[in-house]
Amino acid sequence: MRSGFGLRDSLLFFARLAFAFDPHKICDMNSAQQGSAAAKFRAMHQSGCFVIPNPWDIGTAIYLEHLGFKALATTSAGFAFSRGKPDGAVPRDEMLAHIREIVGATALPVNADFLNAFADEPEDVAANVKLCVGTGVAGLSVEDNSQNAAAPLYEKKLAIDRIRAVRSAIDASETGVVLTGRCEAWLVGHPDPLHTALERLAAYAQAGADCLYAPGVRHPDEIAQIVRTVAPKPVNVLVSGFNHHLSFSQLADLSVRRISVGSGLALAAWGAFLRAAEDIKTNGVFSLLANGAASAHLNELFQEKS
């Protein structure tokens, strides 16, 4: 410290330094960025139809942005498989770190696949959703899959109360994060998935969900019924291997607002990997490696981002 720089001067210097790096100012700036992303994401649901693909790591997030998609969504299954775990086995804090990593990898709005919010009771759901909002997401989905084989869907009243709790947590954050309410009737093998989904999605819409989603639906007439039931709120439809026959134009004509692919891209990558690896092991040939991506192209893209 220079000669003549006394205690009073030192205190003033550090006071000014603390003010200049006020963490509240930094938080406000980050909140503004998140609010802008959330507002952009919300506006995308107002008209037309868009695809929101699902990366499972930083590289795939960067590449999907490079292709020109306007928003991204995480995939719980895709990420779990990359960690050598089954879907649903990734603990909350590991999932939050992954969501934050995807948000940080792209300038696009990111929607978090937040499973059942890693909790059963509404107050615990709200607390975990607060943590998810804190990752910087523009949207998040919460599902009614209880992860209990004996009763795979939460009881209806509890499921509705959970959505209300999420709505309150998001509103308290003042971020404008888009809430997607999911009914898992098809995915858990419910005996009457359409009736259950229609009933629950309508209730989730009334409880405050901004967008409604019933993954597993595959028939156009069922999709049309869901759209009509929750209108004017937007509907997300999952397209993956089981219903790949559906096209963007067909879903747009049904007034679907958002199309996600869930673990579809991750499974496509796993499919190519499995076929190539098994061909090497079984037949001793390497011909399927000829279909791989060009490393020079990926090097160039990631060099720009590094």
N, C-alpha and C positions, 0 to 999 in steps of 0.2 A: 504494500500500500504506500502511496507517495507521501513524502514528508509534508506535514501540516494538515493531513487528512484526519481530523479528530473523530472522537466518538459520535458527536452529533452528526457530522457529515456522513459517517459510516451508516448510522441508522437511517438517515434520509436516503442514502444510496440504495440500501436494501429494501426500503419501503417502496421506492419507485420501481425497483426491479420486480418486487412481488406484485405490484399493480400491473406492470407491463405484461406479466405472465399469469394474470388472474385465471385460475382454472375455470371459474364460472363463465368467463368470456369464451374460453375454448369449448366448454360444454354447450354454450348457447350457439356457437358457430356450428358444432356438430348437429345440434338439434335442428338448426335451420336447414342443414343439408338433408337430414333425414325427413324433415317435413316436406321439403321440395320433392324428394324422391317419392314419398307417399302420395303427395298431391298428383304427381305425374302418373303414378300407378293407378290411382283412383280414377283419373280422367280416362285412362285406357279402357275402363269398364263401362263407360257411358254409352258407347255406340260401336257398331262394327264387331269384328271378331279378331282375336290375336292369339298367336301361339306363344306359350311361355315354357320353354324347354328346361330340362332339369339336369344341370351339371352335378358331378359328385366330387369334384376337387377343383383346385385353382386352375389347372391347365384347361380343363373342359369348360370352366366358366369363361376364361379369357377367349377361348376359341368360339364359343357361342356368341359372345359380344362381337367378335371379329366378323362373324357371318351376317350381322345386322339385326339380330333379334333385339326387341325393345325392353324386355324384362326377363328375369330368370327366377327359377324356383329351386330350392334344395329338394333332394330326395332322400328320405330316411333309409330306404332299402339300398339305394345305390351307394350311399356313404357306408352303411353297415357292411355291405359286401366287400368294400375296399379295405375295411378294417378286419376282415375275417370273422365277421359276426353276422348272425341272422337279423333280419329286420325286427326292430323293437328291442334289441339287446344293447344298443348304445346308451350309456347312462346320460343323464341330463347335462352335466357339465361338459362332457365330451361333445355332445351335440351342439351345445351353445358355442363352444370354441369353433366347431366346424362352420356353423352359420355365420359367425363373425368373420371367419376366414373367407368365405364366399362373398360376403358383403364388401370386404376390403379388396377383393380381387377385381371388382368391376365397378364402373360408373353407373350401371343399370340398376333400376329398382329390383330388389330381391324379395321374394316371398318365401317364408320359412315353412317347411313341412315339420310342424311341431308335435306330431303324433297326438296323444291324448293329454298333452301338456305335462306329462310325467307326474300326474297326480289324479286323485279321484274326487276329493271334496272341492267345492267351488272356491273356497278361500285359498287353498293350496294351488289350485289352477291359476288363480289371479296372480299369486306371488311369482309363479314360474313364468307366466306370460310377461310380467314386468321385466324379468331378466331377459327374455327373448326380445322384447322391444328394445332393450338396452344394447343389443348387438348392432342396431342400425337398420333393421329390416324395414321395408316399405309395406309389407303385408305378412300375415301368418295364418296358418290353418290349424284348427283344433278339431279332433275327431271324437266320435262317441264309442270307439272301440275300447272296451274296458280292459282288454288283455286277460280276461278271465274266461277260460274255456267253458265254464258252467253257465255263464251269462255274458256272452261276448259283447252285447250292447249294454251301455248304461241304461238303467231304468229311465223312462222318458222324462219324468219331471226332473230328475237329477241332471240328465243331459241338457235340458233347457236351462236349468240354473247355472250349469257350467258355462254355457254360452253367454248368459247375462253377466257372469263374473268376468269373463274375458272382455266383454264390451266395456264394463266399468273400468277395468284396468287400463285398457287402451285409451279411453276417454280421459282418464286421470293423467296419462302421460302427455296429452296434448300434442301428439305426433301425427295424428291422422292416419295411423297404420290401418291398412285394410284387413278386416276380419273375414275369413272364409270359414263357414260352418260346414263340417263334413258328416255325412251319414254313411257308415260303413256296412250297411245291410247286405250289399252284394258280396263284399269281401269276406264277411264272416259266415257266409252261407245261410243267411236267414231264409226261412221257408217262403216268405212273401216279401221279397226285397222292394218291389216297386211301391206297394201300399205303404210300407214302413218308411221308405225314403220320402215319399210325397208328404206324409203326415209330419215327419220330423223336420224336413227341410223348411216347410211352411212355418213350423214353430220356431226354428232357429232364426228364420228371417225376422219374425216378430220380436224375438229376443235380442236382436241387434246385429246379426251377421250381415255383412255387406255383400257377400258373394256366397253362393250355395254350390255344394259339390257332393256327388254320390259316386265315388269311384267304383267301377265295375259294370256300370250300365253300358249296354251294347246295341240295343235296338232303337232305331230312329223314332218310332212311335213313343217309346218310353222316355226318351230324351225330350221329345216335344211336350209330353205331359209334365215333366219336371219344370221345363221352362215356363209353361203356362201357370203352373201352380204357384211359383214364387215371384212371378212378374210383378212389378218391373225390376226387381233385383236381378243382377246378372248370375249366370250359371257357368261353372267350369265343368268341362268334360275331360276325363282321362282317356287318352288313346294310347294303347300299347299293343302287344302281340295278340291279345285275345279279341280285339276289335279293330285291328289295323285296316280293315276294309273301309272304315269311315274316312272320308276326305275332309279337308278344310272347307271346301265349298259346300259340301253337304251339311256340315255342322253349322256353318254360317247361315245357310238357308233355314235352319231350324232355330235361328236366333240365339245360338250359343255365343256367349261373349268371349270366353277364354278356353283355350285348349292346352292341357299339360300332357306330358308324356311319362311322368312318374319315373319309375326305374327303367323305362323302355330303352333309353340310350345306353345306360349302364349295362343292361342285359344284352343289347346288341354287341357292345364291346366284349362282354364276357363270352358271347356266342362265338365271335371270331377267334378269340384267344383259345377257347376250349377246342374248337375244331382244328386249329393249327397245332396246338400242343399234342392233342391225341393222334393227329396224323404223323407227327414226328415220332411219338412213342410207339405207335402200332405199326406204321408202314415204313418208317425210316426215311421219309421224304420231307422236303421242306418247301414244297411248291406253294402252299397257302401263305407263306411269308411274302410272296410277290404282291399280295393285295394290301400290304401295309401302307400306312401314311408315309409321306416323304419326310425324312428327318430334317432335310434342309429347309423345308417349308416351316416346320415347327420351330426349328432353331431361329429362323428369321423373325417369326411372329413373337416368340418369347424374348428374344433379344430386344425387341422394341419395347416390351413391357418391363424389362428388368432395369 
